[in-house]
Amino acid sequence: MDLGTVLCCSLGAAVGGLLYASYKLGLLYRLFHKAETKSSRHGGESVAEVLRDHGIKFVFTLVGGHISPILVACEKLGIRIVDTRHEATAVFAADAVARLSGTVGVAAVTAGPGLTNTVTAVKNAQMAESPLLLIGGAAATLLQGRGALQDIDQLSLFKPLCKFCASVRSVREIVPTLRKALAIAQSGTPGPVFIEFPIDTLYPYHVVEKEFSPKGTPKGIMGKITAWYLHNHLTNLFAGAWEVRDISPLPVHVPQATDQEVQRCVELVSRAKKPLILLGSQVTLPPTSADDIRKALESLSIPCFLGGMSRGMLGKDSPLHIRQNRRDTLKEADLVLLAGTVCDFRLSYGRVLNRRSKIIAVNRDKTQLLKNSDIFWKPTVAIQGDVGSFLLRLSKGLAGHKFPEDWSQNLKDGDRVKEKANRAKAEEKTERHLNPLNVLHHVDELMSEDSIIVADGGDFVGSAAYILKPRGPLCWLDPGAFGTLGVGGGFALGAKLCRPDSEVWIVYGDGSLGYTVAEFDTFTRHKTPVIALVGNDACWSQISREQVPLLGSNVACGLAFTDYHIVADGYGGKGHLIGREDESQFDEIKDFYAAEVQRIRGLRFFPSGSRMASVVTVKTEKRPAPDSEDGETVAKKARKLLPSLKTKRAPELVLVIGTGVSSAVAPQVPALRSWKGLIQALLDAANDFDLLEEEESRRFQKSLQEDKNLVHVAHDLIQKLSPRTGNVRSTFFKDCLYEVFDDLECKMEHAGKHLLRSVLQLMESGALVLTTNFDNLLEIYAAHQGTKLESLDLTDEKKVLEWAQEKRRLSVLHIHGVYTNPSGIVLHPAGYQNVLRNTEVMREIQKLYETKSFVFLGCGRTVDDTTFQALFLEAVKHKSDLEHFMLVRREDVGEFKKLRDNMLDKGIKVISYGNEYADLPEYFERLANEICNRDVVTNGCDSRS
């Protein structure tokens, strides 16, 4: 390489370096774009102009110096500034505006802690797919990372939560960055976006200059270089800042289904006899109006379940809207359209879908569209596209097509039956306070036709969700899939501002109220009257209901019976306290609200009772009391414990658990109610998984209907599906089993768990347990309590012998050999024959009936069961001299009296524990405590209550 070449390369490198340095320092840009140093304009004005041209009417905020120019400029342009008492409320309010208005909701908060306070609300908006712009202040551009006040890495915090994050580095970037962010928020799957504005990009040039300018004349070469750099940076911040720019909205991209996809769906739906639509929140997104979607659904005439923001889409009392029995309906449907509905925990991850059904899934988000499809379900057609537009095109393609009316009518009839039963519960009298279900029914009747319902709570709101009926589309607001508490204040604020003429009702639990109670000051200051209904039971009941039976403690679940109505008065609203003695005030208060709202323009605040007890801020009852003959509520008198039973010691008892206990502990599982129910459930599961030929299925169904020798029918079905004798994979029977007993532990009733806890208490204290059941509810419950129980069946003679000799105290003997366990069901109709032929085992088993007291729970005809008789009764003499006990409902005593001689001959006394099954857990709990507490130290009993 010669010297000329070297010089040319060096010169080129030098020129390139100078050009790059000039670019980075902004010198090249400033050759064509000047900084208007005399202008008094500021970056906040650019923000306000873009927001106005994008149709933004509200900016929610909690004021801070970093963002003051934005707030002032917005106010001057007619954008309403609504300040809240917590930054999270500002974001929740913006979320509500986005959902109800079809535009982007906007919240502006200050730097550092102002932004960190919004994290939960932004995540909620992300999961609820709400288009939302979060504007955040930030430290000056030159001071970031140098320890400035409230300076943190905000972009890293919000990148996982937002579709788009940006930091504005100069005033000229404000307009294009905002336009891009607003378009991204609404495109594809909507969601939150975040822009941080360093404080020096928002204030006027002369204000920022004062902060940048040296205090005195720079000294030395480094001082002069520093002063030049600061001046250059200041000039770059404002270069080209006020040049005319396009501030109109950018195009929004909304994914659409292809014509081929729509046509295929038209063909699938047209062939369906029992189609079903599950609507999710995406159906309410622009560009399709809610009225057009409602008309399309009515044209389709397909029964619909509505979830999330789609509640109310069909109005209050549409014949197409099905509210109850969703799980059973999904099993029966031959085609299911998931219109924005996701197969997450709300659909048991897809396990509730019938594998024989055709599944059409439509969702803007590909991840949500196919969630869990690799495990529990498979879509027949999966479309990444807008749900509302798809429904309109599907309706057009099916114009004139009629579906069988009996399908929709049968589902609606099922709704009426379930709702009638729920209404009956609401009419039950409670011992001291109002029945909360009745309160909610009353409120539903009071609500006007333009009401918007905001749901914020757990236990009480759970009841409200199936009692209160949204009057129309976009009349229901709840947090969505994230299940966030504390949305009430912000959602109600945004809703009232969007629809000032509508009634806005917040349904609170007393726990969730604590998050946003200060926002009643916001309602008063901004003249946005709302009605708050507060379910007060002084407890985090949704947690307590599981924590107490599972862990034996109510720690951290208790609250106080706070006078929330006084809190409302303190914030400038009007509070009302309603108890049983003034129940009629609901109508009076509603009338008062309507008359006074325009004059006072303040809050109307109704605290009410808990889900299971009272109304308002009064002490509550967890369980309704029965009515007396004259209609007055009477206190329940506990049944006395039979002295000859309560004086027993735990090691003297053998507890016999029958199917009556199982069906009451988990009444939602039909397979637990009877042998026939179990076989039918297994047969349905086998059919769902296409494990049986049609002829085989009909044969089993016929045998089941004839009700002949059900044990053998079950045996044949299980053998058919067994890897040992059938021709199917080894996992198929487990699949059927898990389908039948899916989430069994989650379906146990609260009272039933109390009963199981008492059984476990006696068992740990020395009582033996055997069951005629085919489930292992007791074992499942014990596992949650940290106690491992072993399930035994009669095919294992050695273990049965050890159980009878009391060497396997923490074991449950299933005398039919039928029970669920982690690996399946064991069943053989003659499984006890080996035990009967083993004289040693039989001697020990029969000794139990002669030396201990059997206590029968939910057993009914157990003593007439051939297996039970062969094991305990046939070889035992002088049974009438023994002392055993059968606990039954009072109404069943008469039936057992007919068998009195038979029962007494077997040494069994019949005892009534109360009028209804709900009395058994309390009765048996007292009995267990009485037995175990008699001599805690001597007997080593567990005296838990």
DRENDREN-857683 format. One record per residue (C-alpha): x, y, z; residue in one letter. Coordinates in steps of 0.05 Angstrom, whole numbers. Each point is the difference from the previous one (the first is absolute). Last residue first. Example, Ala and Ser with C-alpha at 12.3 -4.5 7.8 and 13.67 -1.06 7.14 Angstrom:
2
R      c1      c2      c3  rest
R     273     -21     143     S
R     -27     -69      13     A
//
This chain:
945
R      c1      c2      c3  rest
R   -1247    -546    1326     S
R      67     -32      11     R
R       6     -45      61     S
R      48     -51     -29     D
R       0     -58      48     C
R      61     -29      35     G
R     -44     -44      44     N
R      29      18      67     T
R      16      72     -15     V
R     -62      18     -38     V
R     -48     -36      46     D
R     -71      18     -15     R
R      19      48     -55     N
R       2     -54     -53     C
R     -70     -27      10     I
R     -34      68      10     E
R      39      30     -58     N
R     -21     -56     -47     A
R     -73       4      22     L
R      -1      76      -8     R
R      29      -8     -70     E
R     -51     -55     -15     F
R     -59      45      17     Y
R      29      60     -38     E
R      15     -42     -61     P
R     -68     -35       3     L
R     -45      61       4     D
R       9      18     -74     A
R     -29     -69     -16     Y
R     -68      24      23     E
R     -47      -5      60     N
R      50     -20      52     G
R      49     -53      25     Y
R     -52     -54       8     S
R      26     -65      32     I
R     -16     -72     -20     V
R      29     -52      48     K
R      33     -61     -32     I
R      11     -67      34     G
R     -14     -40     -62     K
R     -65     -25      27     D
R     -15      72      18     L
R       6      19     -73     M
R     -45     -57     -25     N
R     -50      13      55     D
R      -1      73     -17     R
R      -5      -8     -75     L
R     -66      37      -3     K
R      31      47      50     K
R      54      14     -51     F
R     -49      32     -47     E
R     -28      41      57     G
R      69      24      19     V
R      12      26     -70     D
R     -36      66      13     E
R      46      12      60     R
R      62      -8     -42     R
R      42     -61      16     V
R      58     -20      45     L
R       6     -76       9     M
R      30     -25      66     F
R      29     -66      24     H
R      -6     -32      69     E
R       2     -76       3     L
R     -48     -46      37     D
R     -45      -6     -62     S
R      59     -29     -38     K
R      -4     -65      41     H
R      41     -38     -51     K
R      48      26     -53     V
R      11     -47     -59     A
R     -48      34     -49     E
R       9      71      24     L
R      68      30     -12     F
R      32     -21     -66     L
R     -56     -37     -35     A
R     -51      53      22     Q
R      43      57     -24     F
R      11     -33     -68     T
R     -74     -17      -8     T
R     -22      71      16     D
R     -60      -1      47     D
R      39      36      55     V
R      20      53     -51     T
R     -73      17     -15     R
R       5      74      18     G
R      74      13      13     C
R       6      75       7     G
R      41      -9      64     L
R      -2     -67      37     F
R      35      -2      68     V
R      25     -70      17     F
R      13     -13      74     S
R      57     -48      15     K
R       7     -70      29     T
R     -48     -44     -39     E
R       3      36     -66     Y
R      76       4       5     L
R       5     -74      16     K
R     -32     -13     -67     Q
R      59      30     -35     I
R      52     -37      42     E
R     -34     -68     -10     R
R      -9      14     -74     M
R      74      14      -9     V
R      21     -63      35     E
R     -52     -42     -36     T
R      22      20     -69     N
R     -55     -25     -46     R
R     -42      63      10     L
R      61      43     -15     V
R      11     -34     -66     N
R     -74       9     -17     Q
R       3      74      13     Y
R      18      17     -72     G
R     -62     -34     -27     A
R     -25      60     -39     P
R      71      22     -17     H
R      18      74      -3     L
R      64      40       8     V
R      -6      71     -26     I
R      57      43     -26     G
R      73      19      11     S
R      -2      59      48     P
R     -58     -31      38     N
R     -74      -6     -13     T
R     -37     -55      38     Y
R     -35     -66     -11     V
R      23     -60      39     G
R     -70      -9      26     H
R      23       1      72     I
R      41      63      -8     H
R      44      -2      63     L
R      29      68      17     V
R      70       0      30     S
R      31      44      53     L
R      -5     -51      56     R
R      35     -56     -37     R
R      20     -45      58     K
R     -71       0      28     E
R      -5     -76      -3     Q
R     -56       9     -51     A
R      46      45     -41     W
R      56     -52       4     E
R     -47     -54     -25     L
R     -23      45     -57     V
R      72      14     -18     K
R      16     -74      -5     K
R     -63     -18     -38     E
R      12      50     -57     D
R     -61     -11     -45     T
R     -45      30      52     L
R      19      71     -17     D
R      44      50      38     L
R       9      74     -10     S
R      58      30      40     E
R      -6      67      35     L
R      53      54      -2     K
R     -13      58      47     T
R      22      71     -20     G
R     -70      29       4     Q
R      -5       3     -75     H
R      19     -74      -1     A
R     -55     -14      50     A
R     -52      30     -47     Y
R      22     -44     -57     I
R       0     -62      44     E
R     -70      16      26     L
R     -25      11     -71     L
R      26     -67     -22     N
R     -57     -22     -44     D
R     -34     -68     -13     F
R     -38       1      65     N
R     -18     -56      48     T
R      48      29      50     T
R      43     -22      58     L
R      31      42      55     V
R      34     -20      65     L
R       1      47      59     A
R      66      13      36     G
R       7      74      11     S
R      24      15     -70     E
R     -64     -33     -24     M
R     -43      42      47     L
R      30      64     -29     Q
R      -3     -27     -71     L
R     -75     -12       8     V
R      -8      69      29     S
R      38      31     -58     R
R     -43     -39     -49     L
R     -62      30      31     L
R      28      70      -3     H
R      19     -12     -72     K
R     -72     -16     -15     G
R     -22      66      29     A
R      46      37     -48     H
R     -22     -41     -60     E
R      53     -39     -37     M
R       5      19     -73     K
R      72      25       1     C
R      25     -67      27     E
R     -33     -37     -58     L
R      36      42     -53     D
R     -21     -50     -54     D
R     -31     -63      29     F
R     -35     -25     -62     V
R      51      26     -50     E
R      57     -24      44     Y
R     -29     -70       0     L
R     -12      -1     -75     C
R      71      23     -14     D
R      26     -51      51     K
R     -37     -54     -40     F
R      32      24     -64     F
R      71       3      28     T
R      15     -74     -11     S
R     -17       5     -73     R
R     -59     -39     -26     V
R     -12     -73     -18     N
R     -29     -20      67     G
R      22     -54      49     T
R      59      26      40     R
R       0      71     -27     P
R     -70       8      29     S
R     -54      34     -41     L
R     -41     -62     -13     K
R      15     -24      71     Q
R     -29      65      26     I
R     -63      -9     -40     L
R      -8     -73      20     D
R      10      15      74     H
R     -48      58      -2     A
R     -54     -44     -31     V
R      17     -55      51     H
R      -9      49      58     V
R     -65      25     -32     L
R     -34     -67       3     N
R     -61      21     -39     K
R     -23      72      -4     D
R     -33     -11     -68     E
R      25      69     -19     Q
R      72     -19      16     L
R      -4     -64     -41     S
R     -28      40     -58     K
R      55      52       5     Q
R      54     -54       1     F
R     -29     -32     -63     R
R      -8      66     -35     R
R      73      18      14     S
R      24     -67     -26     E
R     -40       9     -64     E
R      27      70     -10     E
R      72     -23       9     E
R      32      23      63     L
R      61      43      15     L
R     -25      61     -39     D
R      26      48      55     F
R     -69      29      13     D
R     -29     -70      -3     N
R      47     -25      54     A
R     -16      62      42     A
R     -75     -12      -8     D
R       9     -73      21     L
R      40      20      60     L
R     -53      51      20     A
R     -56     -51     -10     Q
R      37     -52      42     I
R      10      50      57     L
R     -72      24      -1     G
R     -26     -71       1     K
R      43     -16      60     W
R     -28      61      35     S
R       8      73      16     R
R      75       6     -11     L
R      -2      -2     -76     A
R     -46      60      -1     P
R      57      45      24     V
R     -28      68      19     Q
R     -26     -29      66     P
R      72      -7      27     A
R      -6      -9      76     V
R     -74     -18      -6     A
R       9     -55     -52     S
R      59     -26      38     S
R     -35      -4      67     V
R     -61     -35     -28     G
R      46     -49     -35     T
R      16     -32      67     G
R      56       9      51     I
R       3     -52      57     V
R      38      26      61     L
R      27     -55      45     V
R       3      24      72     L
R      31     -25      65     E
R      67      33     -16     P
R     -37      68       1     A
R     -26      -8      71     R
R     -75      -6      10     K
R     -36      45      48     T
R     -33      39     -57     K
R     -35     -62     -25     L
R     -34     -27      64     S
R     -16      73      18     P
R     -37      14     -66     L
R      21      70     -21     L
R     -54      52       6     K
R     -22      33     -64     R
R      19      73      -4     A
R     -57      50       4     K
R      -4      43     -61     K
R     -19      72      13     A
R     -67      19     -28     V
R     -17      45     -58     T
R     -73      19      -3     E
R     -44     -30     -53     G
R     -53     -25      46     D
R      22     -72      -8     E
R      72      16      16     S
R      50      14     -55     D
R      69     -32      -5     P
R      64      40      14     A
R      44      25     -56     P
R      76     -12       5     R
R      59      46      10     K
R     -38      49      44     E
R      22      72      -1     T
R      18      57      46     K
R     -25      66     -28     V
R      28      48     -51     T
R     -53     -11     -53     V
R     -37     -64     -15     V
R      10     -64      36     S
R      15     -72     -12     A
R      29     -48     -51     M
R      24      46     -55     R
R      12      57      49     S
R     -48      56      14     G
R      -4      70     -29     S
R      34      68       3     P
R     -39      49     -43     F
R      35      65     -20     F
R     -29      56     -41     R
R      57      45     -21     L
R      -7      73     -17     G
R     -34      43     -52     R
R     -40      34      55     I
R     -54      31     -42     R
R       1     -46     -60     Q
R       4     -62      43     V
R     -54      21      49     E
R     -63     -28     -31     A
R      29     -64     -28     A
R      39     -14      62     Y
R     -60      10      45     F
R     -41     -47     -42     D
R      55     -53       7     K
R       4      13      74     I
R     -74     -10       9     E
R      -1     -64     -39     D
R      58     -29      39     F
R     -30      26      65     Q
R     -47     -59       4     S
R      54     -41      33     E
R      -2      45      62     D
R      -5     -51      57     E
R      42     -51     -37     R
R      58      48      -7     G
R      16      58     -46     I
R      53      53      12     L
R      -1      58     -48     H
R      56      47     -20     G
R      -3      66     -37     K
R      61      29     -34     G
R      48      53      22     G
R      59     -43      18     Y
R     -19      -3      74     G
R     -71     -22     -18     D
R      27     -59     -38     A
R      44     -19      59     V
R     -61       2      44     I
R     -35     -50     -46     H
R      61     -44       6     Y
R     -12     -12      73     D
R      53     -53       8     T
R     -19     -70      23     F
R      73     -20       5     A
R      41     -47     -42     L
R      20     -73       9     G
R      37     -41     -52     C
R      71      11      26     A
R      -2     -65      41     V
R     -64     -40      -8     N
R      35     -65      18     S
R     -12     -75     -10     G
R      42      -7     -64     L
R     -49     -31     -49     L
R     -66      14      36     P
R      20      71      19     V
R      38      19     -62     Q
R     -54     -18     -50     E
R     -59      42      24     R
R      49      50      31     S
R      26      19     -68     I
R     -68      17     -31     Q
R     -22      28      66     S
R      52      55       8     W
R     -38      19      62     C
R     -40      54      35     A
R     -64     -24     -33     D
R     -14      64     -40     N
R     -25      -3     -71     G
R       4      71     -24     V
R     -48      29     -52     L
R      29      65     -28     A
R     -44      47     -40     I
R      35      52     -43     V
R      -2      75      -5     P
R      54      32     -44     T
R       5      72      24     K
R      76       3      -8     H
R      13      18      73     R
R     -52     -49      27     T
R      21     -59     -42     F
R      73      14      16     T
R     -15       2      75     D
R     -33     -67     -10     F
R      67     -20     -27     E
R      26      -7      71     A
R     -37     -66       6     V
R      42     -28     -56     T
R      40     -59      27     Y
R     -42      -9      64     G
R     -62     -15     -41     L
R      31     -65     -23     S
R      -5     -30      70     G
R     -71      24      14     D
R     -21     -32     -65     G
R     -23      51     -51     Y
R     -53       4     -53     V
R       8      68     -33     I
R     -63      25     -33     W
R       2      54     -54     V
R     -67      30     -20     E
R       3      28     -70     S
R      -6      74     -20     D
R      75      14       6     P
R      19     -57     -46     R
R      74       6     -15     C
R      14      39      64     L
R     -41     -48      41     K
R      37     -60     -29     A
R      69      29      12     G
R     -15      15      72     L
R     -34     -67      11     A
R      60     -38     -28     F
R      49      41      41     G
R     -36     -10      67     G
R     -17     -73     -12     G
R      67     -27     -26     V
R      27     -15      70     G
R       5     -75      -5     L
R      31     -30     -62     T
R     -25     -66     -28     G
R      52      -1     -55     F
R     -49     -32     -50     A
R     -47      59       0     G
R      -4      60      47     P
R     -77       6      -4     D
R     -43      49     -37     L
R     -71     -14     -23     W
R     -46      47     -40     C
R      39      -5     -65     L
R     -58     -33     -36     P
R     -67       2      35     G
R     -37      -3      66     R
R      52     -39      39     P
R     -34     -52      44     K
R      18      -4      74     L
R     -10     -70      28     I
R      56     -42     -31     Y
R      57      51       8     A
R     -29      27      65     A
R      14     -66      35     S
R      74       3     -19     G
R      -1      74      18     V
R     -14     -19      73     F
R      57     -50       2     D
R      53      36     -40     G
R      -2      74     -12     G
R      -6      56     -52     D
R     -56      -6     -51     A
R     -22      64     -35     V
R     -72      -1     -25     I
R     -24      52     -50     I
R     -74      19       4     S
R     -39      24     -61     D
R     -62     -42      15     E
R      -4      24      72     S
R      21     -45      57     M
R     -51     -12      54     L
R     -19     -71     -20     E
R      73     -21      -1     D
R       8      33      68     V
R     -55     -43      29     H
R      31     -63     -29     H
R      66      21      30     L
R     -32      11      68     V
R     -33     -67      -3     N
R      66     -33     -13     L
R      29      40      59     P
R     -51     -29      49     N
R     -10      56      50     L
R      22      -6      72     H
R     -12     -38      64     R
R     -18     -72     -13     E
R      -6      -1     -75     T
R     -65     -11     -36     K
R      -2     -39     -64     E
R     -28      38     -60     E
R      67       5     -34     A
R       9     -75       2     K
R     -67      -7     -36     A
R      25      49     -52     R
R      60     -46     -13     N
R     -46     -59      -9     A
R     -43      40     -49     K
R      64      21     -36     E
R      20     -73      -9     K
R     -68     -21     -26     V
R      -6      61     -45     R
R      69     -11     -30     D
R     -16     -73     -15     G
R     -62      23     -37     D
R      45      47     -40     K
R      45     -57     -19     L
R     -60     -42     -22     N
R     -27      58     -41     Q
R      66      11     -36     S
R       4     -72     -21     W
R     -76      -6     -13     D
R       4      55     -52     E
R      38     -42     -50     P
R      44      48     -41     F
R     -27      42     -57     K
R      41      26     -59     H
R     -29      61     -34     G
R      65      39       2     A
R      57     -47      17     L
R      53      36     -41     G
R     -23      68      25     K
R       3     -24      72     S
R      70     -26     -11     L
R      21      67     -30     R
R     -28      39      59     L
R      31     -49      50     L
R      68       6     -33     F
R      -2      76       3     S
R     -13      -4      75     G
R      54     -51      13     V
R      58      34     -35     D
R      50     -50     -28     G
R      46     -58      13     Q
R     -44     -58     -20     I
R       6     -71      27     A
R     -45     -53     -32     V
R     -10     -69      28     T
R      34      23      63     P
R      33     -53      44     K
R      -8      -8      74     W
R      37     -21      64     F
R      75       2     -13     I
R      26      34     -63     D
R     -62      43      -3     S
R      20      30      68     N
R      -3      71     -28     K
R     -12      -1     -75     L
R     -38      65     -10     L
R      32      33      60     Q
R      69      -7     -31     T
R     -26      21     -69     K
R     -33      63      27     D
R     -58      28     -41     R
R     -43     -59      20     N
R     -48     -48     -35     V
R      -6     -73      20     A
R     -47     -49     -35     I
R      -6     -66      36     I
R     -37     -60     -29     K
R     -23     -42      58     S
R      25     -71      11     R
R      53      22      49     R
R     -53      33      43     N
R      28      63      29     L
R       6       4      76     V
R      74     -18      -3     R
R      17      63     -38     G
R      45      31      54     Y
R     -55     -10      52     S
R     -42      49     -41     L
R      12      59      47     R
R      70     -26      15     F
R      20      14     -72     D
R     -33     -22     -65     C
R     -12      71     -25     V
R     -66      29     -23     T
R       5      50     -58     G
R     -56     -34     -36     A
R      11     -72      19     L
R     -52     -33     -45     L
R     -21     -68      25     V
R     -31     -54     -43     L
R     -31     -66      22     D
R     -22      28      67     A
R     -15     -51      55     E
R      65       5      39     K
R      -1      76      -6     L
R     -70       1      28     T
R      21     -39      61     D
R      56      49      16     R
R     -43      61     -13     R
R     -56     -20      47     N
R     -27      71       8     Q
R      -1      68     -36     R
R     -27     -15     -70     I
R     -14      62     -42     H
R     -39     -19     -62     L
R     -69      14      31     P
R      24      71      15     S
R     -18      27      68     D
R      47      58      17     K
R      30      18     -66     G
R      37     -44     -50     L
R      68      31      10     M
R     -14       7      75     G
R      63     -37      19     R
R      49       5     -57     S
R      49      38      44     M
R      18     -64      37     G
R     -40     -61     -19     G
R     -64     -14     -38     L
R     -26     -70     -14     F
R     -40      -2     -64     C
R     -55     -43     -32     P
R       0       6     -76     I
R     -54      41     -33     S
R      48      23     -55     L
R     -43      61     -14     S
R      -1      17      74     E
R      76      -5       2     L
R       6      45     -61     A
R     -47      52      30     K
R      40       1      64     R
R      64       8     -39     I
R     -29      59     -39     D
R     -22      33      66     D
R      69     -10      31     A
R      32      38     -57     S
R      54     -33     -42     T
R      66      39      -5     P
R      11      -6      58     P
R       5     -49      58     L
R     -61     -28      35     T
R       9     -71     -26     V
R      69      -1      30     Q
R     -32      -8      70     S
R     -19     -73     -11     G
R     -61     -33     -31     L
R     -10     -75       5     L
R     -46     -22     -56     I
R     -36     -67      -2     L
R     -25     -45     -56     P
R     -44     -61      13     K
R     -23     -26     -67     K
R      62      22     -39     A
R       3      -7     -76     R
R      -9      74     -13     S
R      55      16      50     V
R      52     -41     -37     L
R     -19      28     -69     E
R       0      72      25     V
R      67     -13      34     C
R      31     -23     -65     R
R     -28      63     -35     Q
R      30      45      53     V
R      69     -31      -7     E
R      -2       4     -76     Q
R     -21      74       3     D
R      60      14      44     T
R      -9      20      73     A
R      21      71      17     Q
R      58      31      38     P
R     -11      73      21     V
R      55      49     -20     H
R     -11      71      22     V
R      19      55     -49     P
R      37      59      31     L
R     -41      53      35     P
R       9      73     -20     S
R      59      40      28     I
R      35      16     -65     D
R      57      47      15     R
R      12      74      -6     V
R      67      20      28     E
R      -1      19      73     W
R      55     -45      28     A
R      47       4     -59     G
R      59       6      47     A
R     -26       3      72     F
R      39     -57      33     L
R      58      10     -48     N
R       9      71      25     T
R       2     -23      72     L
R      51     -54     -17     H
R      44      51     -37     N
R      -4      48      59     H
R      20     -56      48     L
R      57     -23     -45     Y
R      26      72      -8     W
R      -1      10      76     A
R      38     -65      10     T
R      52      18     -52     I
R       9      69      31     K
R       9     -30      69     G
R      48     -52     -26     M
R      43      54     -34     I
R       4      43      61     G
R     -52      41      35     K
R     -74       6     -18     P
R     -32      66      18     T
R     -49     -10      56     G
R     -61     -41      19     K
R       6     -44     -61     P
R     -63      -3     -43     S
R     -39     -66      -3     F
R     -53      15      53     E
R     -12      70     -23     K
R      -4     -24     -72     E
R     -56     -49      19     V
R     -44      58      21     V
R      18      43     -60     H
R     -14     -57     -48     Y
R     -69     -16      26     P
R     -14     -63      43     Y
R     -17     -69     -27     L
R      63     -29     -30     T
R      42      20      61     D
R     -44     -41      46     I
R      16     -65     -34     P
R     -64     -26     -32     F
R     -12     -75       7     E
R     -45     -34     -49     I
R     -38     -64      17     F
R     -48     -43     -40     V
R     -58     -42      27     P
R     -38     -52     -40     G
R     -41     -15     -62     P
R      11     -66     -37     T
R      16      21     -71     G
R       0      76      -1     S
R     -30      46      53     Q
R      61      12      45     A
R      45      -2     -61     I
R     -36      59     -31     A
R       4      41      64     L
R      74     -16       7     A
R      17      20     -72     K
R     -37      66       6     R
R      33      15      67     L
R      70     -14     -26     T
R     -12      41     -63     P
R     -25      61      40     V
R      50      -1      57     I
R      63     -12     -41     E
R       9      75     -15     R
R       6      15      74     V
R      61     -44       8     S
R      19     -66      32     R
R     -70     -30      10     V
R       5     -67      35     S
R     -38     -56     -32     A
R     -39     -63      18     C
R     -47     -40     -44     F
R     -45     -60      11     K
R       4      10      75     C
R       8     -43      62     L
R      67     -34     -11     P
R      30      67     -25     K
R     -27      38      60     F
R      55      -9      52     L
R      57       1     -50     S
R     -26      66     -26     L
R      -3      31      69     Q
R      74      -7      17     D
R      -4      43      62     I
R       6      75      15     D
R     -45      25      55     Q
R      47      59      15     L
R      64      -4     -41     A
R      53     -51      17     G
R      42       2     -63     R
R     -36     -53     -41     G
R     -43      52     -35     Q
R      28      70      12     L
R      13      21     -72     L
R     -69     -19     -24     T
R     -36      33      59     A
R     -33     -48      48     A
R     -64     -33     -23     A
R     -75      13      -3     G
R     -45     -55     -23     G
R     -56      -4     -50     I
R     -39     -65      -1     L
R     -41     -10     -62     L
R     -54     -54       2     L
R     -32     -46     -49     P
R     -32     -54      44     S
R      17     -73     -11     E
R     -24     -22      69     A
R      67     -33      13     M
R      38      63     -20     Q
R     -49      45      37     A
R      10     -41      64     N
R      76       5      -9     K
R      -8      75      -6     V
R     -42       2      64     A
R      50     -42      38     T
R      60      43     -22     V
R     -33      68      13     T
R      33      15      67     N
R      68     -11     -32     T
R     -15      59     -45     L
R     -13      51      55     G
R      57     -31      40     P
R      50      19     -54     G
R     -27      56     -46     A
R     -67      34       2     T
R     -65     -27     -27     V
R     -41       9     -64     A
R     -58     -46     -17     A
R     -33      -6     -68     V
R     -54     -48     -25     G
R       3     -13     -75     V
R     -66       3     -37     T
R     -57     -50      -4     G
R     -39      40      52     S
R     -20     -52      51     L
R      62     -44       3     R
R      50      57      -8     A
R     -36      42      51     V
R       2     -57      50     A
R      75      -9     -10     D
R      11      74       9     A
R     -36      -5      67     A
R      43     -60      20     F
R      62      40     -19     V
R     -20      59      44     A
R     -20     -47      56     T
R      69     -30      -1     A
R      30      70       8     E
R     -37      11      66     H
R     -44      57      25     R
R     -27      19     -69     T
R       6      60     -46     D
R     -46       7     -60     V
R      26      47     -54     I
R     -53      13     -53     R
R      28      13     -70     I
R     -25      68     -21     G
R      63      24     -34     L
R      20      43      60     K
R      -9     -60      47     E
R      46     -41     -43     C
R      54      53       2     A
R      -2       5      76     V
R       3     -76      10     L
R      57     -10     -49     I
R      41      58      30     P
R     -10     -29      71     S
R      32     -68     -18     I
R      66      -1      39     H
R     -29      45      55     G
R     -50     -53      22     G
R     -76      -5      -1     V
R     -38     -65       8     L
R     -30     -10     -68     T
R     -56     -19     -46     F
R      -3      32     -68     V
R     -69       5     -31     F
R     -29      19     -68     K
R      49     -35     -47     I
R     -25       3     -72     G
R      67     -13     -34     H
R       5      73     -21     D
R      -6      21      73     R
R      55     -48      22     L
R      47      25     -53     V
R     -12      73      18     E
R       8     -14      75     A
R      68     -33      -9     V
R      25      56     -44     S
R     -23      50      53     E
R      38     -37      54     G
R      63       8     -40     G
R       3      75      13     H
R     -14      65     -37     R
R      31      65      26     S
R      40       9     -64     S
R      63      44       4     K
R      49     -58      -9     T
R     -32     -25     -63     E
R      48     -57     -14     A
R      17      -7     -74     K
R      -8     -57     -49     H
R      41      -6     -64     F
R      72       6      24     L
R     -25     -20      69     R
R      -9     -72     -22     Y
R      74      -4     -19     L
R      23      29      66     L
R     -43     -48      41     G
R      58     -23      44     L
R      -9     -72     -25     K
R      -2      23     -73     Y
R      60      45       8     S
R      38     -56      33     A
R     -18     -47     -58     Y
R      20      53     -51     L
R      66      12      36     L
R      14     -74       3     G
R     -15      -9     -73     G
R      45      59     -18     V
R      56     -30      42     A
R      -9     -69     -29     A
R       0      29     -71     G
R      63      39      16     L
R      34     -61      28     S
R     -20     -41     -61     C
R      25      54     -47     C
R      65       7      38     L
R      12     -75      -1     V
R     -14      -3     -74     T
R      47      56     -14     G
R      55     -32      42     L
R       0     -64     -40     D
R     -32     -67      21     M
//
